[in-house]
Amino acid sequence: MAWSLFQRAKKPPPKDLEAFLCEHYRLKREQMSGCPDVFAALRIAGDDGFDFMQELSEFFGIDLSAYDWSKYHFSEGEEIFDPTFGMFRTLRRMLGKASNEPNPRRLVYPISVMHLEKIYRERRWSDPDPMPPPRSSRISRLFNRSNG
């Protein structure tokens, strides 16, 4: 669960998108302008991506019926069984490959703050047009985090 879900009962709902991102999810205000990847900036992945989008929808009445999560983040199982980490390589071999193993060729795309501002104004999800370049591999992101 995302950090914000633990604090939700103690805080009033955010008043706008900036409060949602900066106060509720702790995005630095200087990251708001031009942030190309909200999930990377917030360091959330897997089911936390679902939680983030669900809260966005609940707090601001945004229709997410057109939101296809598989375009924007991996599921928790895909994050855990990521073959690039190799953490569960032995288990996968013993089980003859886990049934929820991710498609290693599936690309996921970042969601920018600018795009969140657009769906916040329109109160409904729409895919970015044009789609941004896909995210880098998770291993590359880990190295970037340690250097940043």
N, C-alpha and C positions, 0 to 999 in steps of 0.2 A: 504494500500500500504506500501511496505517496505520503510524504511528510505532512502535507496539508490536511489529509483526511484525519489524522490524529488530533489536530488542532481545531477542526471544523466546529465542534460543539461549543468551544470556548470563544469563538470570534463571530462577529456579525458577518453576513455575506459581503463580498467585495462590491463596491459601488460602480466600478467600471473595469474595463479590460486591463488598464494599467495597474489598478489595485489588485486584481486577480493575479497578474503575473508577478508584480513586485512585492506585494505584501503577503499574499496568500501562498505563492510558490517561491518567493525569495529570488526572483530574477533581479539582477542589479539594474538600477534605472539607466545607467549608461549603456547597458546592453539592449535596451528597448529599441533604439533607433538603428535600423539596419540589421537586426539579428536575423540571420538566414536560417537558423535551425533551433526552434524553441526546445525540442526534446533534448538536443545535445547541450544547449545552454543551461537547462535545468538539471541535466544529468539524470534523466528519467528514461526508462526503457521497459519493455515487456508490459506487464499488466498496469504499471504506472501510467503508461500512455493511454490505456482505456480509462483509468480513473480521471486523468486530466481532462480528457474530452467529455466524459460524463459530467464532471463538475462544471465545465464551461457551458454545457447545454443546460444543466439545471439552474445555475445562477442567472443566466442571461436569456433563457428561453430560445436557444438556438436549435433549430431543426437539424439533426444529424442523420436523417434517414438516407441521405446520399453519401455519407461518410463511409469509405471502405478502408477499415483500419489496416488491412494487409498492404496497402500502398505506402503507409506512413510509419509503421513500427512493427516489430516482431512480437509474437506472443511470448509469454513467460517461458513456456516450454522451449521455444526456439532459442531464446537467450541462454537457457541453461544447457541445452544440447547442441550449442553452436559448435560445429566441427572444427572451426579455426582455433578454439580454445583448447581442444583436446582433453578437457577435464574428464569427460565420460567416454573416452574412446574405448577403453576396456569393456565397460558396461555395454556399449553399443555393439561391440563384437560378440559378447556373450549372448546378447538377445537377438543377434542376427539383424542388427540395425533397429533402433527404436522406431515405433510407428509414427511418432510425432516429429521425426527428424525434419528440419527445415530444408526447403529446396535451396541448395547453395547458390543457385543462379537468380533467385528472386531479389529484385531491387526494391529498396524503400527510399522514399523521397522526403526531404525535409519540409517542415511547415515553418514559414517565416512569420515574424511578428506582423509584418505588413499584410500577410494573408489572413492572419487571425483578426486584424483590425477590419478587414473587408467583411469577413463572415460575421463579426460582431455587429457591424452596421446593418448588414442585410438580414441578420437573424436566421440564416440557413447556410448549411455547408455547401460549398462548391469547390471542385478541384482547382488548383492554381492553373492559370492559362497564360502562358505555356507552363508545362511542368518544369520544375527546377531540375538540375542535374541530380542523379541519385546520390545518396550518402556514400561516404567512403566505408570501407569494411570496418567492422567493430574493432579489430586489432589496431588499425590505423588510428581510430578515435581514442583508444586507450593510450597509445603513445603520445598523441596530441594533448591529452589531458595531463599527462605527467610532465609535459614540457610547458604547459600554459599556466 
